[in-house]
Amino acid sequence: MFAIAGNIGVFLMPFLCIIFCLNLVSILKKIKQNEDTGFNTFWLILSFTTIMWSLSIIGVGAL
């Protein structure tokens, strides 16, 4: 489990952060224009959860 979280943290973290930021900006624009935000919300939650999960597992492994 630590190896998976470590690989995600090292190799996928930049892409997950880009996905998170782009979806956040897209959601904010869509809210302003009263559009549907379901698709972007899904990807925002998925990327944020994966970022937090990998950081917490890496943090526990460092203890």
C-alpha positions, 0 to 999 in steps of 0.5 A: 500500500505504501508503494502504491501511494508513493508512486501516486505521490511521485508520478501522478501528483502533478497531473492530479493537481492540474486536474484539480485546479482546472476543474475548480476554475471550470466549476467557478465559471459554470456557477457564475453562468448557472450551468451544470457542474456535475461532471467537473465536481466528480473529477474535482472530488476524485482528484482531491481525494486521491491527493489527500489519500496519497499524502496521508499514506506517505505521511504515515509511512514516514513515521 
